[in-house]
Amino acid sequence: MDAEKNDEDLAQEVDGLKRKLEDERCRLNDGNLVVISHNVDPIPTVNARVRRVLKGHQGKVLSLAWGTDKRHIVSSSQVSFPMGFIIRHLLKDGKILVWDAFTMNKEFVISMPTTWVMACAYSPSGNYVACGGLDNKCTVYPLTPEEDPVLKKKLVATHMSYLACCQFNISDHQLLTGSGDSTCVLWDIESAQIIQSFHGHSGDVLSISLSPSESGRVFVSA
């Protein structure tokens, strides 16, 4: 009987606390959303229009990133297979393209050893791009007009599943990646070694975004 009475007393105490919280919430509310939003100016419409159309990919564009010069773009895509393709088409390389958005010229065309290039990123200096996809890897390519970027490529990151996203961390020396293996990893580009791994997702990591601060210590992932 004592246990039942204690349960009843606790239930009554919880109900009383809930009522007090609701009363306090109502006391602090100085209006409702409908009334307050009535005095807020409407959000202006965005008058966006097409400036350039960059054509060159043969399949779906899966990722792109602007360079810090606000002129160059790197983009990646999947390989498009025509109807009636044969097995050898499965070995066809994916591509990443580096564009001059002003002139619409393709400055670099880089073949990738995977049919789906799902992630790409531009380095802060504009001298490198990073990319990867279903190969589970992230590779960094130097952008030098004098020689083929493929000859100087550097494998930086390797995951247990596909690479979904990547981003340079403040400088050209660190790279942050997200993967279908549910992890985010910060890499040292020069040594290709892990600086720190981030765990917590229960599913694929599809997107990452670094804080715009100069420290490079905060990022979000989804």
C-alpha positions as CSV (number, residue, x, y, z in Angstrom):
1,M,0.0,0.0,0.0
2,D,2.8,2.4,0.8
3,A,4.4,1.9,-2.6
4,E,1.1,2.6,-4.3
5,K,0.6,5.7,-2.2
6,N,4.1,6.9,-3.1
7,D,3.4,6.4,-6.8
8,E,0.2,8.4,-6.5
9,D,2.0,11.2,-4.6
10,L,4.7,11.3,-7.3
11,A,2.2,11.4,-10.1
12,Q,0.4,14.3,-8.4
13,E,3.7,16.1,-7.9
14,V,4.6,15.7,-11.6
15,D,1.1,17.0,-12.7
16,G,1.6,20.0,-10.4
17,L,5.0,20.8,-11.9
18,K,3.6,20.5,-15.4
19,R,0.8,23.0,-14.5
20,K,3.3,25.4,-13.0
21,L,5.5,25.2,-16.1
22,E,2.6,25.8,-18.4
23,D,1.4,28.8,-16.3
24,E,5.0,30.3,-16.3
25,R,5.1,29.8,-20.1
26,C,1.8,31.6,-20.6
27,R,3.0,34.4,-18.3
28,L,6.1,35.0,-20.4
29,N,4.4,34.8,-23.7
30,D,3.8,38.4,-24.9
31,G,1.9,37.3,-28.0
32,N,1.3,34.5,-30.4
33,L,3.0,33.7,-33.7
34,V,0.1,34.9,-35.9
35,V,-0.1,38.3,-34.1
36,I,3.6,38.9,-34.1
37,S,4.2,37.8,-37.7
38,H,1.5,40.1,-38.9
39,N,3.8,43.1,-38.3
40,V,6.8,41.5,-40.0
41,D,7.7,42.7,-43.5
42,P,7.2,40.1,-46.2
43,I,10.3,38.3,-47.4
44,P,11.2,39.8,-50.8
45,T,11.2,37.6,-53.8
46,V,14.6,36.6,-55.3
47,N,14.9,37.8,-58.9
48,A,17.3,35.2,-60.0
49,R,18.1,34.7,-63.7
50,V,20.5,32.5,-65.7
51,R,23.9,34.1,-66.2
52,R,25.8,31.2,-67.8
53,V,25.1,27.6,-68.8
54,L,28.1,25.4,-68.6
55,K,27.8,22.3,-70.8
56,G,30.2,19.4,-70.9
57,H,29.1,16.6,-68.5
58,Q,27.5,13.6,-70.1
59,G,25.7,12.4,-67.0
60,K,24.1,13.8,-63.9
61,V,26.1,16.5,-62.1
62,L,26.5,15.3,-58.5
63,S,28.7,18.0,-56.9
64,L,30.2,21.4,-57.6
65,A,32.2,24.0,-55.7
66,W,33.2,27.6,-56.3
67,G,36.9,28.7,-56.1
68,T,37.7,31.5,-53.7
69,D,38.3,33.8,-56.6
70,K,34.6,33.6,-57.4
71,R,35.4,32.9,-61.0
72,H,36.3,29.2,-61.2
73,I,34.1,26.2,-60.5
74,V,34.9,22.5,-60.1
75,S,32.1,20.0,-60.9
76,S,31.8,16.2,-60.9
77,S,29.3,13.8,-62.4
78,Q,28.3,10.2,-62.9
79,V,29.0,8.4,-66.2
80,S,25.9,8.2,-68.4
81,F,25.4,4.7,-70.0
82,P,23.5,4.6,-73.3
83,M,20.9,2.0,-74.0
84,G,22.4,-1.3,-75.0
85,F,25.7,-0.6,-73.3
86,I,28.1,-3.6,-73.0
87,I,30.2,-4.7,-70.1
88,R,33.3,-2.7,-71.0
89,H,31.3,0.5,-70.5
90,L,31.3,-0.3,-66.8
91,L,35.1,0.4,-66.8
92,K,34.6,3.9,-68.2
93,D,36.1,6.6,-66.1
94,G,34.2,9.4,-64.4
95,K,35.2,13.0,-65.0
96,I,35.7,16.2,-63.0
97,L,35.7,19.5,-64.9
98,V,37.3,22.8,-63.8
99,W,35.6,25.8,-65.4
100,D,36.2,29.5,-66.0
101,A,32.6,30.6,-65.2
102,F,33.2,33.9,-67.0
103,T,34.3,32.5,-70.3
104,M,32.5,29.2,-69.9
105,N,35.8,27.4,-71.0
106,K,36.8,24.1,-69.5
107,E,40.3,24.6,-68.1
108,F,40.9,21.1,-66.9
109,V,39.3,17.7,-67.6
110,I,40.4,15.0,-65.2
111,S,39.5,11.4,-65.5
112,M,38.6,9.5,-62.3
113,P,38.8,5.7,-61.7
114,T,35.2,5.5,-60.7
115,T,31.9,5.9,-62.6
116,W,30.3,8.1,-59.9
117,V,32.3,11.1,-58.7
118,M,30.1,12.2,-55.9
119,A,32.2,14.8,-54.2
120,C,34.6,17.6,-55.2
121,A,36.1,20.6,-53.5
122,Y,38.3,23.6,-54.4
123,S,41.3,24.5,-52.2
124,P,41.4,28.0,-50.7
125,S,44.5,28.9,-52.8
126,G,42.8,27.7,-56.0
127,N,45.8,25.5,-56.8
128,Y,44.2,22.2,-56.0
129,V,40.9,20.3,-56.3
130,A,39.9,17.2,-54.3
131,C,37.4,14.6,-55.4
132,G,36.1,11.0,-55.0
133,G,33.1,8.8,-55.0
134,L,32.3,5.2,-55.3
135,D,36.0,4.3,-55.2
136,N,35.8,5.1,-51.4
137,K,38.8,7.5,-51.8
138,C,39.5,11.2,-51.9
139,T,42.3,12.3,-54.3
140,V,43.9,15.7,-54.5
141,Y,45.0,17.0,-57.9
142,P,47.2,20.1,-58.5
143,L,46.0,22.5,-61.2
144,T,49.1,23.4,-63.1
145,P,48.7,24.3,-66.8
146,E,52.2,23.0,-67.6
147,E,51.5,19.3,-66.8
148,D,48.7,16.8,-66.6
149,P,47.1,16.9,-63.0
150,V,46.7,13.2,-63.1
151,L,50.5,12.8,-63.1
152,K,50.8,14.7,-59.8
153,K,47.7,13.4,-58.0
154,K,47.9,12.4,-54.4
155,L,45.6,9.9,-52.6
156,V,44.8,11.5,-49.3
157,A,41.7,9.6,-47.8
158,T,40.4,6.1,-47.9
159,H,37.1,5.2,-46.3
160,M,35.3,1.9,-45.7
161,S,32.4,3.0,-48.0
162,Y,31.8,5.6,-50.7
163,L,32.9,9.2,-50.4
164,A,29.9,11.5,-50.2
165,C,31.5,14.9,-49.5
166,C,34.8,16.6,-49.0
167,Q,36.0,20.1,-48.1
168,F,39.4,21.7,-47.5
169,N,39.8,23.0,-44.0
170,I,40.8,26.7,-44.1
171,S,44.1,26.0,-45.9
172,D,45.5,23.6,-48.5
173,H,47.0,21.4,-45.8
174,Q,43.9,19.7,-44.3
175,L,40.9,17.9,-45.8
176,L,37.6,17.0,-44.2
177,T,35.6,14.1,-45.7
178,G,32.3,12.4,-45.1
179,S,31.4,8.9,-46.1
180,G,28.8,6.2,-46.3
181,D,30.7,4.4,-43.5
182,S,28.9,6.9,-41.1
183,T,32.2,8.8,-40.3
184,C,33.7,12.2,-40.9
185,V,37.5,12.3,-40.9
186,L,40.0,15.2,-40.9
187,W,43.1,14.4,-42.9
188,D,46.6,15.8,-43.2
189,I,47.1,16.2,-46.9
190,E,50.9,16.0,-47.0
191,S,51.2,12.8,-45.0
192,A,47.8,11.4,-45.9
193,Q,47.3,10.5,-42.2
194,I,44.2,10.9,-40.1
195,I,44.3,13.9,-37.7
196,Q,40.9,13.1,-36.1
197,S,37.9,10.8,-36.8
198,F,34.3,11.8,-35.9
199,H,31.7,9.2,-35.0
200,G,28.1,9.6,-34.1
201,H,26.0,9.1,-37.2
202,S,24.0,5.9,-37.5
203,G,23.7,6.2,-41.3
204,D,25.5,7.6,-44.3
205,V,27.1,11.0,-44.0
206,L,25.9,12.9,-47.1
207,S,27.0,16.5,-46.4
208,I,29.5,18.5,-44.4
209,S,29.9,22.3,-43.9
210,L,32.7,24.1,-42.2
211,S,32.1,27.2,-40.0
212,P,33.1,30.4,-41.8
213,S,35.4,31.3,-38.9
214,E,39.1,31.4,-39.4
215,S,39.8,28.7,-36.8
216,G,38.5,25.7,-38.8
217,R,37.5,24.0,-35.6
218,V,33.7,23.7,-36.1
219,F,31.7,21.9,-38.8
220,V,28.3,20.3,-39.1
221,S,27.4,17.1,-40.8
222,A,24.2,15.3,-42.0
